[in-house]
Amino acid sequence: MFERLTPPTGPLTLERQQIQIRNLPLRLRGLRIVQLSDFHFDGIGLSETLLAQAIALANAQSPDLICLTGDYVTADPSPIHRLAPSLANLRSTYGTYAVLGNHDLAHRGSRQTITKALTQAEIRVLWNEVAYPFGQGPGGLEDFALIGLADVYSRSFRPAITLAEVQEHIPRLVLSHNPDTAETLQRWRVDLQLSGHSHGGQICLPNGIPVLGLLASLIDASPSPVQRSMAEMRSFTHVIRHWEWAAGLHRVGSNWLYVNRGLGTYPPGRLFCPPEISLLTLTGETP
């Protein structure tokens, strides 16, 4: 069923980035992180063939850590019971960690259903939690934190409380489904934020500019009467507010933000916006 209903999305791509991290411990320099996002495994958005290709490509990178940044399903949470066993095949040195997206909270009980299924697949789901997957450094102290935040659309998005658990001198990686949260997170040290949600705009111009983002900017630049007349269309563009962060690597204040285009899609599919796996290599800052 999943194969027949899935529209073509374009070729799967591997996007590579090197990120400089302040005070990155010597033992973690060269750390390889693979990110996957926005599966929308619902019989329409992602085929089992593409999912298998993505898992194989992720494992082929010999990652140290795998991060999943939400939207495993679209509405009905039941497909997670088919998706999670496949995600259990992901392999890395320090395991797979995940956060939930807005679609994972669409129905009553969705959060619990999806969290349980991922946990049974040995994927740790972080909901306003701090983890230290790389263990202790010299001196027996944790020296790199992984922080997973609740989705910004939930009532549980509390970055101040969660980030306060980590001492300021400790480098940290933050998983937050919606890239708009980077605006709020500027107040704290976030060495690297990984997000998804935008699907990269899904339908883009050949130069990669998201059509919805371009439409939003044109409406915002229009006279007030035009903006009022197009209010309904403008609300449609509010998948994210910051379309300039729809994909790729961005500097937001003193923090780094990387936005993955995701694997899944909505009809009518993707155009000039192929599904993505990210390989992010952490390096120390150049003296």
Secondary structure, 3 states (H helix, E strand, C coil): CHHHHCCCCCCCEEEEEEEEECCCCHHHCCCEEEEECCCCCCCCCCCHHHHHHHHHHHHHCCCCEEEEECCCCCCCCCCHHHHHHHHCCCCCCCCEEEECCHHHHCCCCHHHHHHHHHHHCCEEECCCEEECCCCECCCCCECCEEEECCCCCCCCCCHHHHHCCCCCCCCEEEECCCCCHHHHHCCCCCCEEEECCCHHHCEECCCCCEHHHHHHHHHHCCCHHHHHHCHHHHHHCCCCCCHHHCCEEEEECCEEEEECCCCCCCCCCCECCCCEEEEEEEEECCC
